[in-house]
Amino acid sequence: MKNKKGSRRNRNKSAASTGSLPLPVDRLTKLPDDVLLNILDRLNTPDVLANSAVADATDNVLSFRSQDVPLHRLSICFYLKYYDCLTIGKAVSQAMATYNQIDSVEFIILTELQPECYTVDDFRRNGKQFMTFLGSYLDAFAGLTQLFIQNLRLAEADIPNILSTCKRLQYLRMSVCDSEDSVLQLQLEHPRLVELDIYDAGFHLVDLKSLPNLKRLVFGMWVSPGEPLSFGNVPMLSSLSLNNVSAGYQEVFRLSHFLANVPNISNLHLSFASEKIWVKPECPKLLAPVLQKLRVLNLDRLPEGCDIAWTRFFLEAAPNLKMSITVWDHWCMMEAAVNLVRISLYDRRFSDCCSDLDPKIKIKVALSRFPRTIKQQELVRRKITEGFGIASSDIIRFRS
């Protein structure tokens, strides 16, 4: 099928060959290299209507810039539209061949609608279109170091193929991406991947089979009734963030079992979205082996009624917790926190949907215990330091 739009360069050439219009001066390609690179670096905030302009500008900048100046970093954000993707893929492939190995190459590939606006067939169509793009420009994807994809339904072998094609990949983010209904388990293997961010994946289990360089993992909104992750060969993993609204059918799991193969976690973030707690309190002796190197702990959006007894087992099991602990809407700390150097106390965060509540109901739901006056804050500081053996009140911070 012929591209009816074409690029500006092709349209200009066609007009000149017929003699109907003079060939305009291409001012873009005459700009200095540093200006061209600055323009290209700003192409990471397109809208749908400007997508073809992003594709043409990428093509122009990469095709006509001087080869004497090395290209170190390339970041392009664009929408998943077929002909624009082909233009960008071709330009990036040529740049890969021209400049050998570029230090950092990033694709942020967006879709036009929010996930709630898509049908299953739409997700499937997005997935096929992305895989066609990848298959057409293997060289471009082979040089990627960072990739963000969203709103795709992929075939069973597609995600392993993406990882095997993107050989230099260090950062991968997948948002609302899954496979066909028959695929309940996803296995991930990659020798270079350092950071993995998965949000709202439709898998019952994500198996981190072999990611020897993975250091940071963000995993949110899973559908598994049990433990959503399986940790295989991940010896470098040190930062873990889990965020989920637990449904009634989901089980409460034990961190001592869940993190048994990753004893090097130093930064742990758990967010419960003010809903059901999906982590079971455990005996510190059982939990200590997996939290022995924990230094930063964030317990985010704990539900109402979650008291001091629940948070205590973390501090007793983590002797090296020295950096900070953040608990939203709770101002309890405790005697086991003697090594802490910062305690951040936050007020409760509200959603916009609460603004329309009946005032009589709202005051019950939205009542906050956060100390707002200096006198109230000093009283809380004194209770914490005197009651729980904290050496200095200077480490206690109040944040609204």
C-alpha positions in Angstrom: 0.0 0.0 0.0 1.3 3.4 -1.0 1.8 5.9 1.8 -0.6 8.8 0.9 1.0 11.1 3.3 4.6 10.6 2.6 7.4 12.7 4.1 7.9 16.4 3.5 11.1 15.6 1.6 9.3 13.2 -0.8 6.4 15.7 -1.4 8.9 18.5 -2.1 10.9 16.3 -4.5 7.7 15.3 -6.4 6.6 18.9 -6.8 10.0 19.9 -8.1 10.1 17.2 -10.7 6.8 18.4 -12.2 8.0 22.0 -12.3 4.8 23.1 -10.6 6.4 24.4 -7.4 9.9 25.6 -6.5 11.9 23.3 -4.1 11.8 25.1 -0.7 15.0 25.6 1.3 15.4 22.9 3.9 16.4 25.2 6.8 16.3 22.3 9.4 19.3 20.5 7.9 21.4 23.6 7.8 21.2 24.1 11.5 24.3 23.4 13.7 24.7 19.9 15.0 24.2 20.9 18.6 20.9 22.6 17.7 19.7 19.6 15.8 20.5 17.3 18.7 18.6 19.7 21.0 15.6 19.6 18.7 15.7 15.8 18.6 16.0 15.5 22.4 12.8 17.5 22.7 10.8 15.1 20.5 9.7 13.1 23.6 6.4 14.9 24.1 4.3 14.5 21.0 0.6 14.5 20.7 -1.3 12.3 18.2 -1.7 15.1 15.6 2.1 15.9 15.7 3.2 12.3 15.4 4.0 12.5 11.7 6.0 15.7 12.4 8.0 13.8 15.0 8.6 11.0 12.5 9.7 13.4 9.7 11.9 15.5 12.1 13.6 12.3 13.4 14.2 11.3 9.8 15.6 14.7 8.8 17.9 15.1 11.9 19.3 11.6 11.7 19.7 11.5 7.9 21.4 14.9 7.4 23.4 15.7 10.6 27.2 15.7 10.3 28.8 12.3 10.9 31.9 14.1 12.4 30.0 14.7 15.6 29.3 11.5 17.6 25.8 10.6 18.6 25.7 9.5 22.3 22.0 9.6 23.3 18.8 9.2 21.4 15.4 9.3 23.0 12.2 9.3 20.9 8.6 9.3 22.2 5.9 8.6 19.6 2.5 7.0 19.0 2.0 3.5 17.6 0.9 4.6 14.1 2.1 2.3 11.3 3.7 4.7 8.8 5.2 7.0 11.4 6.8 4.0 13.1 8.3 2.8 9.8 9.8 6.3 9.2 11.3 6.4 12.7 12.5 2.8 12.5 14.3 3.3 9.2 16.0 6.5 10.4 17.1 4.9 13.7 18.4 1.8 11.8 20.5 4.0 9.5 21.8 5.9 12.5 22.8 2.6 14.2 24.8 1.6 11.1 26.3 5.1 10.7 27.4 5.8 14.3 28.2 2.3 15.3 27.1 1.8 18.9 25.1 4.8 20.4 25.4 4.9 24.2 21.7 5.2 25.0 18.8 4.7 22.7 15.2 4.9 24.1 11.8 4.2 22.5 8.7 5.4 24.4 5.9 4.0 22.3 2.4 5.3 23.3 -1.1 4.3 22.1 -3.8 6.9 21.3 -6.4 5.9 23.9 -6.4 5.1 27.6 -6.7 1.3 28.4 -10.3 1.6 29.6 -11.3 2.8 26.1 -9.9 -0.3 24.3 -11.7 -3.6 23.5 -9.8 -7.0 23.6 -9.6 -6.8 19.8 -8.0 -3.3 20.1 -5.4 -4.6 22.5 -4.7 -7.5 20.1 -4.4 -5.1 17.1 -2.0 -2.9 19.0 0.1 -6.0 19.8 0.3 -7.2 16.2 1.2 -3.7 15.0 4.0 -3.4 17.5 5.4 -6.8 16.6 5.2 -5.9 12.9 7.2 -2.7 13.7 9.8 -4.7 15.6 10.1 -7.3 12.9 10.6 -4.7 10.2 13.5 -3.0 12.0 15.4 -5.6 14.0 18.6 -3.5 13.9 16.9 -0.5 15.5 15.5 -2.6 18.4 18.8 -4.5 18.7 20.4 -1.3 19.7 17.8 -0.1 22.2 18.8 0.4 25.8 15.4 1.5 27.1 11.9 0.6 26.0 8.4 1.6 27.2 5.4 -0.1 25.7 1.7 0.0 26.7 -1.7 -1.4 26.0 -0.7 -4.5 24.0 -2.0 -8.0 23.9 0.8 -10.2 22.6 1.1 -13.8 21.4 2.7 -16.4 23.7 6.2 -16.0 22.2 6.2 -12.2 21.7 7.6 -11.0 24.9 10.5 -13.5 24.9 11.1 -12.5 21.2 11.2 -8.8 22.3 13.8 -9.5 24.9 16.0 -11.7 22.6 15.8 -9.0 19.9 16.7 -6.1 22.2 20.1 -7.4 23.1 21.4 -4.2 24.7 18.2 -3.5 26.8 18.8 -2.2 30.3 15.4 -0.7 31.2 12.0 -2.1 30.3 8.6 -0.8 31.2 5.4 -2.6 30.3 2.0 -1.0 31.2 -1.2 -2.9 30.6 0.5 -5.6 28.5 -0.5 -9.3 28.5 -0.7 -12.4 26.4 -3.6 -14.5 25.2 -5.9 -15.9 27.9 -4.2 -19.3 27.7 -0.9 -17.9 28.8 -0.9 -17.7 32.6 2.9 -17.6 33.2 5.5 -15.3 31.8 9.2 -16.2 32.0 11.7 -13.4 31.6 15.4 -13.9 30.7 17.9 -11.2 29.7 21.6 -10.9 30.4 21.7 -7.0 30.6 18.4 -5.8 32.0 19.0 -3.6 35.0 15.5 -2.2 35.7 12.1 -3.7 35.1 8.8 -1.9 35.6 5.6 -3.9 35.1 2.1 -2.4 35.7 -1.2 -4.2 35.4 0.0 -7.3 33.6 -2.6 -10.0 33.0 -0.4 -12.9 34.2 -0.9 -15.2 37.2 2.8 -15.5 37.6 5.8 -13.6 36.3 8.9 -15.8 36.6 12.1 -13.8 36.7 14.0 -16.9 35.5 17.3 -15.4 34.6 18.0 -11.6 35.0 21.6 -11.6 36.4 22.0 -7.8 36.2 18.5 -6.8 37.5 18.8 -4.3 40.3 15.4 -2.5 40.5 11.9 -4.0 40.1 8.6 -2.2 40.2 5.6 -4.4 40.0 2.0 -3.1 40.4 -1.6 -4.3 40.1 -1.4 -8.1 39.6 -4.3 -10.5 39.3 -2.7 -13.6 40.9 -4.6 -15.0 43.9 -1.2 -16.0 45.4 2.4 -14.7 45.1 2.6 -12.9 41.7 6.4 -13.2 41.3 8.9 -16.0 41.2 12.5 -15.0 41.8 15.0 -17.2 39.9 18.5 -16.0 39.0 18.4 -12.4 40.2 21.5 -12.0 42.4 21.8 -8.2 42.0 18.2 -7.3 42.9 18.3 -4.7 45.7 15.3 -2.4 45.1 11.7 -3.8 45.1 8.5 -1.9 44.9 5.1 -3.6 45.1 1.7 -1.8 44.7 -1.6 -3.5 44.6 -5.3 -3.2 45.6 -6.0 -6.6 47.0 -9.2 -8.3 45.9 -11.2 -10.6 48.2 -9.9 -13.8 46.5 -6.3 -12.9 46.9 -4.2 -14.6 49.5 -2.0 -13.0 52.1 1.5 -14.1 51.5 4.6 -14.3 53.8 7.6 -12.2 52.9 10.0 -14.8 54.4 8.8 -17.2 51.7 8.2 -14.7 48.9 11.7 -13.1 49.2 13.6 -16.3 50.1 15.7 -16.1 46.9 16.5 -12.4 47.1 18.2 -11.7 50.4 19.9 -8.5 49.1 16.9 -6.2 49.2 18.0 -2.9 50.6 15.1 -0.7 49.4 11.5 -2.0 49.9 8.4 -0.1 49.0 4.9 -1.6 49.7 1.8 0.3 48.8 -1.7 -1.1 49.8 -3.9 1.7 48.3 -5.7 2.0 51.7 -7.2 -1.5 51.0 -6.7 -5.0 52.3 -3.2 -5.8 53.7 -1.7 -8.6 51.6 1.4 -9.1 53.7 1.3 -11.3 56.8 3.1 -10.2 60.0 5.8 -12.8 60.8 8.1 -13.7 63.5 11.3 -11.5 63.2 13.5 -14.6 63.4 11.8 -16.0 60.2 11.8 -12.7 58.4 15.4 -11.5 59.4 17.2 -13.6 56.7 15.5 -11.8 53.8 15.5 -8.3 55.4 19.1 -8.4 56.8 20.3 -5.8 54.3 17.2 -3.6 54.3 18.0 0.1 54.7 15.0 2.0 53.3 11.4 1.0 54.0 8.3 2.7 52.7 4.9 1.5 53.8 2.5 3.5 51.6 -1.2 4.1 52.0 -1.9 1.6 54.9 -5.6 1.1 55.4 -7.6 2.4 58.4 -7.1 0.4 61.6 -3.6 -0.8 60.7 -1.9 -0.1 64.1 1.5 -0.2 65.6 1.4 -4.0 66.0 1.5 -4.6 62.3 4.4 -2.3 61.5 6.5 -3.5 64.4 7.7 -6.8 62.9 9.5 -5.0 60.0 11.7 -3.0 62.3 12.5 -5.9 64.6 13.5 -8.0 61.6 15.6 -5.4 59.8 18.6 -4.5 62.1 20.3 -2.4 59.4 17.4 -0.1 58.7 19.2 3.2 58.9 18.0 5.5 56.2 14.2 6.1 56.5 10.8 4.7 57.0 7.7 6.4 55.6 4.2 5.5 56.9 1.2 7.5 55.5 -1.4 8.6 58.0 0.3 6.9 61.0 2.6 8.5 63.5 3.6 5.4 65.5 7.3 4.3 65.5 8.9 2.3 68.1 11.8 1.1 70.2 13.2 -1.2 67.6 13.9 1.8 65.3 17.1 2.9 67.1 19.2 3.0 63.9 16.8 5.3 62.0 18.2 8.6 60.8 14.9 10.0 59.4 11.2 9.4 60.2 8.8 11.0 57.7 5.3 11.5 58.9 2.8 12.2 56.1 -0.8 13.4 56.2 -3.4 11.2 54.5 -3.8 11.7 50.8 -7.3 12.1 49.4 -8.8 11.3 46.1 -10.9 13.7 44.1 -13.8 11.4 44.4 -14.1 12.2 48.1 -14.9 15.9 47.4 -18.6 15.2 46.6 -19.3 13.2 49.8 -22.0 14.3 52.2 -20.3 16.5 54.8 -21.6 14.3 57.6 -20.1 11.2 56.0 -17.0 13.0 54.8 -15.9 14.2 58.3 -16.0 10.5 59.4 -14.1 9.2 56.4 -11.7 12.1 56.0 -10.8 12.8 59.6 -7.1 13.0 59.9 -4.9 12.7 63.0 -2.0 14.6 61.4 -0.5 17.2 63.8 -0.7 20.5 62.1 0.3 23.1 64.7 3.8 23.4 66.0 2.5 22.6 69.5 0.9 19.4 68.2 4.0 18.4 66.3 6.2 18.9 69.4 3.9 16.8 71.4 4.2 13.9 68.9 8.0 14.3 68.8 8.2 14.0 72.5 5.9 10.9 72.6 8.1 9.2 70.0 11.5 10.1 71.4 10.6 9.5 75.1 8.3 6.6 74.7 10.3 4.6 72.2 13.9 5.4 72.9 14.7 7.6 69.8 17.9 9.5 70.5 16.9 12.8 68.9 13.7 14.4 67.7 15.6 16.1 64.9 15.1 13.0 62.7 11.3 13.4 62.8 9.8 15.3 59.8 6.2 16.3 59.2 5.1 16.4 55.6 1.7 17.4 54.3 
